[in-house]
């Protein structure tokens, strides 16, 4: 088993989006339509609403971290991911249980 990692935004983008958020679990075909070649998730901001699309192939246990990453994009974090922070599987085990509508905090 390899080490799994993901990235989260820098602190200035790492907060709950202050407008409406629409989240959808989509098929591979819809992922291609909404997200291009992205595998797990993507986000777009349209008319003040943050749309987050999740692949049905994503790892369900990582949904909170994926949401955190994508919400960073709705908060203005560029797709080139400047100043991204890496979270490893070991650190995921330290995460607190997420509450609805609240982003996880790293310990």
C-alpha angles and dihedrals in degrees: 000000000000128000112269119214138179134176131241127196125263115268096266090063098031102098139092113285108252096218134059117309123202116192125190135181105218141185124251090262092053090046088057090049098046102028109025110219097347114129109199110023147329138193134214131185115219127170091342094308122115110221115197119188120196124196117235084231094062120116103260092210089062098051093107092053092044089051089050091051094047095044087056087063091053087052090057104271106150121240090243086071101226114193092007116173118222120226118195129205089257091058091047088064088060093056118115118238107273121245119215110278094004125110119231119255122219114232 
